[in-house]
Amino acid sequence: MASIQPGDRAPDFTLTDQHGQPVTLSAVLEKSAVVLFFYPKDDTPVCTREACAFRDAYDDFVEAGATVIGISSDKTASHRRFADKHGLQFTLVSDTTGSVRAAYRVPKTLFVLPGRTTFVINRSGIVQLAFTNARNGEQHVKEALATLQRGA
């Protein structure tokens, strides 16, 4: 089954962030658009490049009116170490059960690894972009920012 597509309503969720605080998508959408990027694992080479690319473009996302949220199955302590090590100023949430990944129908890489998909969700909760690319994490940043700058 294909992932959630542009025009679909984004499934709401509440997950715990790297500081142990609950993050609810609908609450964040009350204040800004959301760039939600699913990635396989903290501190792996492609995931680190992707997260650092989001970090480096963070001000551009804020200027475009978006909140960046990274999501993987890693636990909150892993997210905290990952964020501290790389100076990540955005939210990382833990989907330890994989329920949110399943709700967004993020495809697996090579049929076994958790996939890498980025969604841009407007303040009305409607998906504007669903971008999947397993090997080029940096491209997710470019696609998401371009979507926001077009007025998502």
Secondary structure, 3 states (H helix, E strand, C coil): CCCCCCCCECCCCEEEECCCCEEEHHHHHCCCEEEEEECCCCCCHHHHHHHHHHHHCHHHHHHCCEEEEEEECCCHHHHHHHHHHHCCCCEEEECCCCHHHHHCCCCCECCCECCCEEEEECCCCEEEEEEECCCCHHHHHHHHHHHHHCCC
